Amino acid sequence: DPVFEFPVTCPAQDLQRARFAKGMLAPKGLLYYPENVPAAPDLKKPARAAIIQVCRRMLGIPLPFFGVRGIRYLANAIERWPRKLAKDEALLQVGSIIRLQEEIGTGGAGFRFMYTAFLQEASVLLQLPELAEAAKMLSETGDRWREFAVKGAQLCKGYDARAEVYGELAEIVRDCANREEKIFLLLKKAVG
């Protein structure tokens, strides 16, 4: 777990409780494991299907909180925070985004770099050079997400307390949204 600074030992009873947790998407005690692994699996079909699914999620979900629209929604929110929230609350929000992006999840740059590696492999597998082009573009977008994290961290630590920093952060996020829209449109056209 990237949140803890050192390895943690979990008692077997706690693991048992987690395995049989209640609620939506709970594991219900089930364990999954492969019974048979083919020597040379055909990965072309699942790779293409995975790319199509991610394109749908990034471009096609009609709600404004997901995909490219969700990234733009975040940019607009960041821009409003200095006017809408108290200074400490606005800083807390920026810090939370950075933590989610860089430490806890792969919602930002980390995911982009992992997906870049997948696209590079899929480009060779599917013999589609457009996927390698999209991978390069996505890696550059991941760098922009990291730039957002650095600038946001400087704001949170008080190194850059200018009022216009929130606008600059919002512009970086908008740029990421625009880049990702181009990338996923390119992918959709390539595998469609």
C-alpha positions in Angstrom: 0.0 0.0 0.0 1.7 3.3 -1.1 0.1 5.2 1.8 2.0 3.5 4.5 5.6 4.3 5.0 6.6 0.7 6.0 5.3 -2.8 5.5 2.3 -3.6 7.6 1.3 -7.1 9.0 -2.4 -7.8 8.8 -3.8 -10.4 11.2 -5.5 -13.4 9.4 -8.8 -12.5 11.1 -8.8 -9.1 9.5 -8.0 -10.5 6.1 -10.8 -12.9 6.5 -13.2 -10.1 7.4 -12.1 -8.1 4.4 -12.6 -11.1 2.1 -16.1 -11.6 3.2 -17.0 -7.8 3.4 -20.6 -6.8 2.7 -21.7 -4.2 0.2 -21.7 -3.3 -3.4 -18.8 -5.0 -5.4 -17.8 -6.9 -2.3 -15.7 -10.1 -3.0 -18.2 -12.3 -1.1 -15.4 -14.6 -0.2 -14.7 -15.5 -3.8 -11.2 -16.1 -5.1 -10.3 -16.2 -8.8 -7.4 -18.0 -10.3 -6.5 -19.3 -13.7 -7.1 -23.0 -14.3 -5.4 -23.1 -17.6 -3.0 -20.7 -19.3 -2.5 -21.1 -23.0 1.1 -21.3 -24.2 0.6 -18.6 -26.8 -2.6 -16.7 -26.1 -4.1 -14.5 -28.9 -4.1 -11.1 -27.3 -5.1 -9.1 -30.4 -8.9 -9.3 -29.7 -8.7 -8.3 -26.0 -6.2 -5.6 -26.7 -8.4 -4.0 -29.3 -11.5 -4.4 -27.0 -9.7 -2.8 -24.1 -8.7 0.3 -26.2 -12.3 0.6 -27.4 -13.6 0.4 -23.9 -11.2 3.1 -22.6 -12.1 5.4 -25.5 -15.7 5.0 -24.7 -15.0 5.8 -21.0 -12.9 8.8 -21.8 -15.0 10.3 -24.6 -18.5 8.9 -24.4 -19.9 8.9 -20.9 -22.6 11.6 -20.9 -22.1 12.7 -17.3 -19.8 15.6 -16.8 -17.8 13.9 -14.0 -16.0 11.2 -16.1 -13.5 11.1 -18.8 -12.4 14.2 -20.7 -15.5 16.0 -19.6 -14.7 15.2 -16.0 -11.2 16.6 -16.4 -12.6 19.8 -17.8 -15.1 19.9 -14.9 -12.2 19.6 -12.5 -10.4 22.5 -14.2 -13.4 24.7 -13.8 -13.7 23.8 -10.2 -10.1 24.6 -9.5 -10.5 28.0 -11.0 -13.5 28.8 -8.7 -11.9 27.5 -5.5 -10.1 30.8 -4.4 -13.4 32.7 -4.7 -15.7 30.0 -3.5 -13.7 28.4 -0.6 -11.7 29.6 2.3 -7.9 29.7 1.7 -7.2 26.6 3.8 -10.1 24.6 2.2 -8.9 25.5 -1.3 -5.4 24.4 -0.4 -6.8 21.2 1.1 -8.6 20.4 -2.1 -5.5 20.9 -4.3 -3.5 18.7 -1.9 -6.2 16.0 -2.1 -6.1 15.9 -5.8 -2.3 15.6 -5.8 -2.4 12.8 -3.2 -4.9 10.9 -5.3 -3.0 11.5 -8.4 0.5 10.8 -7.2 0.3 8.6 -4.1 -2.9 6.7 -3.6 -4.2 6.0 -7.0 -3.2 6.2 -10.6 -5.7 8.8 -11.6 -3.1 11.1 -13.1 0.3 10.8 -14.4 0.9 7.2 -13.2 -2.0 5.8 -15.1 -0.9 7.7 -18.2 2.5 6.2 -18.1 1.2 2.7 -17.5 -1.3 3.1 -20.4 1.6 4.4 -22.6 3.4 1.1 -22.1 0.3 -0.8 -23.0 -0.2 1.2 -26.1 3.4 0.6 -27.2 3.0 -3.1 -26.8 -0.4 -3.0 -28.5 1.0 -1.1 -31.4 3.4 -3.9 -32.2 0.8 -6.6 -31.5 -1.9 -5.0 -33.7 0.5 -3.6 -36.2 -1.0 -0.1 -35.8 1.7 2.7 -35.7 -1.0 5.1 -34.6 -1.0 3.5 -31.2 2.7 4.2 -30.8 2.0 7.8 -31.8 -0.8 8.0 -29.2 1.6 6.5 -26.6 4.1 9.2 -27.2 1.4 11.9 -26.9 0.1 10.3 -23.7 3.5 10.2 -22.2 3.8 13.9 -22.8 0.4 14.4 -21.2 1.6 12.4 -18.2 4.4 14.9 -17.9 1.9 17.7 -17.9 -0.1 16.0 -15.1 3.2 15.8 -13.2 3.7 19.5 -13.8 0.3 20.1 -12.3 1.3 18.1 -9.2 4.6 20.0 -8.8 2.9 23.4 -9.2 0.1 22.4 -6.9 2.5 21.1 -4.2 4.4 24.4 -4.4 1.1 26.2 -3.8 0.2 23.9 -0.8 3.6 24.3 0.8 3.5 28.1 0.4 6.3 28.4 -2.1 4.0 30.1 -4.6 1.1 31.8 -3.0 0.1 34.1 -5.9 -3.7 34.3 -6.4 -3.4 33.4 -10.1 -1.8 30.0 -9.4 -5.3 28.4 -9.3 -5.9 29.8 -12.8 -2.6 28.4 -13.9 -3.4 25.0 -12.4 -6.8 25.0 -14.1 -5.1 25.8 -17.5 -2.7 22.8 -17.1 -5.7 20.6 -16.4 -7.6 22.0 -19.4 -4.5 21.4 -21.5 -4.4 17.8 -20.3 -8.1 17.4 -21.2 -7.6 18.8 -24.7 -4.5 16.6 -25.3 -6.4 13.5 -24.0 -9.4 14.2 -26.2 -7.1 14.2 -29.2 -5.3 11.1 -28.1 -8.5 9.1 -27.5 -10.1 10.3 -30.8 -6.9 9.1 -32.5 -7.2 5.7 -30.7 -10.9 5.4 -31.5 -10.2 6.0 -35.2 -7.2 3.6 -35.2 -9.0 0.6 -33.7 -12.6 1.4 -34.7 
